[in-house]
């Protein structure tokens, strides 16, 4: 099915060689990161996993707040 999609996109000019290479490299990167994450998570205790998840949530919240600081300060 995916080969049919690729063929259709190519036939209609929506997919060129550059975009195909981007897609292949993104796919390879996703495969490698999933493989690595699976290995790391399988060795982690449940407590450590939860700590890492909470840490990333706090970090992403801090980054989002920092990026919107001008909007937030404008509300005061």
Buried (B, 14 or more C-beta within 10 A) or exposed (E): EEEEEEEEBBEEEEBEEEEEEEEEEEEEEEEEEEEEEEEEEEEEEEEEEEEEEEEEEEEEEEEEEEEEEEEEEEEE
